[in-house]
Structures are given as structure tokens and as C-alpha cells.
């Protein structure tokens, strides 16, 4: 299910998703209509643009949060015009399952967009690499992130995007055992409790970066 | 706000010479007609004789108490109370015959007495000058009569006419000066002080400066919206088309997607040109206002009739403001008015450029969020005026007056 106010882009997205074998139940132009559609027939997944009529500020985000709350089983992928830490945080603090936050332009990189959709559908998360990079870059004085090695930083960034250990090892061309080793070191340095389930790890990392 | 007829009137144009008048004031009245002013001068003589009478009678009566220290203060109060009445009469005369409108505020006693004394003196002097004029008229009459009887030599006639002419000139000059003095005196005692005028002008400038900043921000927001809603969406769609083409299952599908992408890229370019033009029409600098406005009418879906009559070049800031007034008003009309024709006229009325946009649409123009507020600030920053007249049912007329001095 889609909510995007630009007709052109909405049509493009529908076409792309249909070509890729997804079924599009509805494509609407604003947040209120989206919630109404979900109410009528909850889909597996909604893709929603943050900035939509009438005020062109955060309608899409509010609709997304409402859907998260009322239909936790529905995956939500939010498309944002700019990198908005505050929006990302609002979306992710509820839970980091079946949720994604991508920059709108990421849609243009069709593979990455489809990949994010798949990860969300599998119950995971998808955070835009650019968002993660900006969060990681914000190293202030005394920030524990500053103590990470460049390799560990790369691992953390990839992890924060919602990838599994296997995917990280593939992306960074290192062995899975090396990934685990790096992760342990990262969690040590960040003082985070060891937990299983990568969603909670992302959440922890993101929350930590937000602090 | 949806106004039946909203008059977005900024301050009156500053009239030169003289201080600019602030927004809250009624606009300066044009000088009264000559007969009215003449009546004003005559009645001024009458009130001055009242003043003289007052000072003579009451001054004589109150003379001893005024000199006596113990009773001086009380006597002064009595004297001033009467003087105030006469001054009120003077002010009424000024407003009735000369259209003065001064703020009603307390004037201290010593200033009341000083004004009345000066005014009385000036009024009596005016009476004397008028008397001389009358005397001159009588003499001229006698001269004409003598001429008619043939008892006047031409040399004597020439001497008399020359002398009379000079004296008449001096007399009229005196009258004119006295009238001006009367006006200046009233302004000095009752009008806003130089300092107040400056204070008001400063307030006004601060307000218009804030409005200009706001207009700039609004403009920027609009540009951002233009870029985001138009160009960026198109580019994303274009990239998606290319992405889909690369993933195309069959060569035919890939080809058709590529063709679409190619078409889309042309549209992006058009869109970008449009946005750039809306940000600032370069034609304004290169080709001048007339050409830039021709561009506006070409872009509009409704027929635009352009009545452009300007002799000389305009200051750049005025040209730009005029362009944006027309462009914004025409865009608004095309979007909201359902008009069948728009008439734009750009004409110079003396030192003021008057830009008028009329449409035969449904009226009821929204004055907020329609760019009119921004225009209002833009025009106000140049000390101009913007009127919007848009009753429900139409027609809508938007007029901007821009001083070019």
C-alpha cells in the first residue's frame, strides 16, 4: 500500500512494485486516506512519504506512527525528504521491527529500495545508509564512538542499516567470525548489554547515538 | 481571510516636499481650492481682531493682578482659559478652510498664549495687507475713470501703472507669505513634532523591513516547494525508470522504459527552466520590463491584454517589483479566478508608476497565502501602495503604485 502525493512518483512506484511481483492494494495521496485504506484492508506493508498535503510537513510520519500503533503487524517504510534525525527517532523508538526509514532519493536506487522492502517484510529494519552515516559522524568530545576503529565503525554502520551478520560479512568482505568479533568489541566500547535479535541491537545503537 | 473587498492600503506616498506621513495618519489633504483659502484668510483676519480685542480688554482688566505676585498665577489661569477658546476657534478655522488635521493633545499654557499672540499679530498684518490691496483697487479704479474722461497723460498713466504693478506684486507676495506663515504656525504648535515624525518613520521602516524579511523567507519556501514538488520528484521518477529498465525482463520492455525515461528527462529540463524563471526572470535584466511581462502573458493560459505605456527607463528595483506584482497577480487569476480575460496596464502617472491588473473572474481573492502578502511587503518596501479590490462575484482589480523618485 502506498501513500505519496506526487502522482508521477506514485505511478512509478506502483509500476515498479508490480513488476517485482508485489501486489499493490491501494495508492493514495495523503496520510488520512492511507489510514482509512489500512483500516479497510490491512496490507503486509505500507510505503509512506513524510511530506504530504495539506500542510506538507509530517503528515506521512503521523500516519505511519498511527499505523504502527494500531496494526503492529503491518510493515512501515517511511520516505523522507531530508535526513531528519528527529523523525527517524520517533519512528524507531516504538520498536525496530518491520520498520524502515529511507531518504526519498533512495527510491531511485531501485535495488536498495527493493532490498529494504524485503528486509522489512522479513521482520527486520531498514535505515538509510546516509542517516546512519550522519548519526555515526556526530562524534563529540568524549563520545565513545570516537574510540571505534575505522573497521568497527564500518561494521556498526552496516549493522545499523538493519543487516544481519551474514550480510555484513558479505558486504564488507570479511568472515562472519570477524564480524562477531568486531561486534563484541563495539558493544564493549559502547557499554551496551549483549542481546540477541538484531532489531534490538539496532534500536540500542540508534538510541545510543540519539542520546 | 476571504475579503469581499479588501483594501490593502499601505502608507500614502510621501509627498515632496515635507515629511513622509505615517501609516496610521489620514492621508494629507490636497490643498484646498482658492476660494476656500481666500475665505480662510478673511476669516483669519476676523479671528485676529477677536484676539486683539481679547488681549486689549481682558489684558487691561487682568493687568494689575498679573503684575501682583500673589494673584499672578490665578490671573494667568483666567487669561489662558479664554485664550484656549480662541485657539480652538483658530484650529477649527484651519481645519474648515485649509483641511488641517492635527492630533488632539494638551498644549501647555505658555504655548497657547504665545500662539494666540503671534497668530493675532499675523492676522492683523494680513488685514493691513488686504486693506492696502483694497486701497490699490480703489486707486486703479480712479485711474481708469480718469483715463476714460481723457484727463490723463500717457506718461502719467505709464508711471502709475508701473508703480501700481510693483505695489500689487509686493502686496500679493505678502498675502501669500502670510498664508504660508499661518499654516506653518499651526503646524509648529499643534502638529506632530519633528522628533515624532522621525520616530514614526523609524517605526514604519522597522515594520517594512521585518515584512521584507518575511517576504524573502516566503519566497524561499516557495522555491524549495517548487524544487521539491517538481524537479526532485521528476528526477526520482526518472532514476526509477532507468532502474526498472536495467532490471527489464525483456529487451522490448527495457527499450520502452528507456524511451519513457528519455521523455521524462526532457520534462525535467522544462520544469527546471520554469522554476529558474519563477525564481528570477533574467529577461528583466537583459531585455527589460516589457519583454519580461510579455513572457508572463505567454505563460498564462488565460488571454492577457497588455497595455504598456512607458517613455523612459525605470529604476531597477521598481521594474522588479512591477514585474512580480504582475506575475503574481496573473498567476493568481489563472489559478483561482476562472476569468476569461486579464487586462494588465503599466503606466507612469508623473513620478509614480501605476501597475493595474484586472480580471473578469469570480473575485473574492484570498489575501493570505496567495502571495499577495509578499507583494504587499515588496511594494511597501519601496514606499509604494498596493490596493486589492476583489468583491465576491468579481471583478478583481489589483493596483500597485510605485514611486520612481
Interface residues (C-beta under 8 A of the other chain):
Chain A: X6 X8 X9 X12 X13 X15 X16 X19 X51 X56 X81 X104 X105 X107 X108 X109 X110 X111
Chain B: X225 X228 X229 X232 X233 X234 X235 X236 X237 X238 X239 X240 X241 X243 X244 X246 X247 X249
